[in-house]
Amino acid sequence: MPDQISADFESGMTKIMENRSFYETIKSKKLPIRTCLGCGKKVFKVDMLRFVWHDSQLCYDSKGLINGRGFYGCDNESCLQAIIKNPKKVARALRCQAIKISGKLLRLPE
């Protein structure tokens, strides 16, 4: 009888492990979470756009490898417009006095 219980337990655990939800898998890997500067929503880092202050200009960092102070934004037009409308937020995120932002710098990548 104990062998049957043990076998049932192992088969049940196997089914649970095979049917793990996406969230549990992500949670176990501990992916970094970042906050959007435009809307304040917390999202996984891989789903965000990163902008970096590098060589006295604001650059879009597609691979996350450019050195410099940066911030994250959601991958939608409304968040980018909110970032453009509030340069004080950007200056605070970049830890600088003031910054001038043009819409051309913060457009969605192709």
MIKE-762658 format. One record per residue (C-alpha): residue in one letter; x, z, y. Coordinates in steps of 0.05 Angstrom, whole numbers, plus 5000, padded with zeros to 4 digits. Example, Ala and Ser with C-alpha at 12.3 -4.5 7.8 and 13.67 -1.06 7.14 Angstrom:
2
A524651564910;S527351434979;
// end
This chain:
110
M500050005000;P505550165051;D508649475038;Q501949145055;I501449545121;S508649365138;A507348625123;D500948635165;F504648975222;E510348465220;S505547875219;G501548175276;M507848275317;T510047565303;K503347305329;I503847725391;M510947485405;E508946755394;N502846815440;R506147165498;S503346945564;F507646595616;Y507447195661;E510147665608;T515747165593;I517547115667;K517047865675;S521847985618;K527047515650;K526447875718;L526547265763;P527747425836;I521747455883;R522147255956;T517347326015;C514946726054;L516646786128;G510346406148;C504746746109;G508147366080;K506247196008;K511147415953;V512846845905;F518246695854;K524646445887;V524445785849;D517745605881;M520045705953;L523845276003;R530245586031;F532745466101;V539745686122;W543245786189;H549845426176;D554845136227;S550345316286;Q544344926259;L538445046214;C539044676147;Y534444576088;D537944836026;S535044465966;K539644775913;G540645475943;L548145395947;I549545336022;N553045946051;G549846296109;R543946736129;G537346436107;F529946526098;Y524546266051;G517945906063;C512345666019;D512044945998;N506144766043;E505144496113;S501245086140;C506845586126;L512045136157;Q507645056219;A506945816223;I514545876221;I515445356276;K510345716320;N513946376316;P521446296331;K522147056341;K520647156267;V526046646249;A531046976296;R529647656264;A530447366194;L536947036213;R539247656251;C540847296315;Q538547366388;A534346736396;I533446066364;K530045416383;I526345066327;S524044346326;G518844086277;K523743566251;L528144106221;L522644436182;R519143856148;L517743826074;P523243486034;E521742816001;
// end
